Amino acid sequence: MANSIETYHEGGQWKNRPQGNSRASNTHETKAAAQSVGREMAKDRGAEHIIKKMDGTIGERNSYGNDPHPSQAV
């Protein structure tokens, strides 16, 4: 999803940015604080929120609209 929000760790800080951007939109001392702001950013944009672990791997994904893989009703 092009406008996904990514929460990640870099340079001793937790950060948020729209996926594909090279610079962070905001920085935080804790993962919880960054995750909270990233969630609100994703909700405001109707986007996916990608939360990475300290090692850079994806730990969690949450969709707040325009789900790229919606469940199929049977």
N, C-alpha and C positions, 0 to 999 in steps of 0.2 A: 504494500500500500504506500503510495508516494508521500502522503502527508503523515505517516506514522511518527509518533513521538518516542524517542529512545532515551531511557535513563541508563547511565553508564558511569563507571569509575575511571578517573584519569587524573594524574598529577596530585593524588592525595585528596581529591574532592569528588563528590557525586554530582553529576551534571545531567541536564536535559537538553535535547536538541531535536528539531525535526530531522527525520532520517534523511541522509544525503547531504546535510549541511556539515561543514567542517568545523564551525564554531558553536559552542554551547550557547543556549538562550539564557541559562541561569545556572548557578552553582550552589552547592549546599554542603554542610559538614557531615550530614548523615544520609544514609540511603533512604531512611523513612521520610525525611523531609523532601528529598528530591523526588521520591516516588509519589508523594502526595501532590506536589506541584505538577509533575509529569502527567498524572491521572487527570487533573483538571484541564491541562493543555489538550490532552487527547479528547476529553469530553467536549470541550469547546469547539474542536475541529471535526467532531464525529469521526475520529481516527482510531487506529490501533495504538496501544501503549506497549512498547517492548521494554521489559525490565531485564537488564543484564546483570550477571553476577560479577564479583570483583575480578574474576579471570577473563571477563569479556564474553563468556558464553551466555546464551539466552536462558534465563531462569524462569521467565513468566511472560505471557502475552495476554492482553485483555483488549477486547474490541468494544468500542463505544459508538457504533454506527457503521454502516457500509461494510459489514462483515464480509471478508473475501471468501469465506467458506461457510455460508449459512447452513444450518441443519435442514434436511429435507423431510417434509411432512409425509407420512405414509398413508 
